[in-house]
């Protein structure tokens, strides 16, 4: 149906590497229900959540840097860190309350030791934990105060069994220091491989990285998702 409506989505190169406006408008409306107030032009469309996380790490870290992760966490995230030459600093995580705030405070007390925190706050793999809203607010405030970028993997955010969509940590970001990443691979169609990211103050840098890595995410897939 998308191809019939606009055949040129297949016959020409994408006009905007950042994403199809119709898709970003629909996505911005949807993200508002997750507590993320974002304009469509602030969204970068990616080839799944994995590309979003890779772009975020390229934007805010260098080989040898340390990234805070939950323990246990999804093995694929550890593989991504290894690919970029980054060190993982594991923080114990409770299946009901998420990562230990006390452990994060201790691990980040020394300035410059940790450059980013790669977290899965909603229905984390493998624990299934959801960080409570009060803990999300404290976590966002603590890491912002210490100049540590949160890279939020929200790929499972739509997977609630009771219909309640937990908010993104990004909703508590006041400094544009937060990068939220997600996709519809888990909740709708894994074969489409369409993801998204809200990059805050790093948006311009990440737009350049996206263009040089994969140019653009196929607009025909974005049009189908928008519909």
PyMOL commands that set and color helices and strands:
alter all, ss='L'
color gray80, all
select helices_A, chain A and resi 2-5+8-11+21-32+40-42+48-60+75-83+101-107+133-145+169-172+190-192+200-214+219-226
alter helices_A, ss='H'
color red, helices_A
select strands_A, chain A and resi 43-46+66-71+87-94+98-99+116-119+149-153+178-183+195-198
alter strands_A, ss='S'
color yellow, strands_A
deselect
rebuild
show_as cartoon
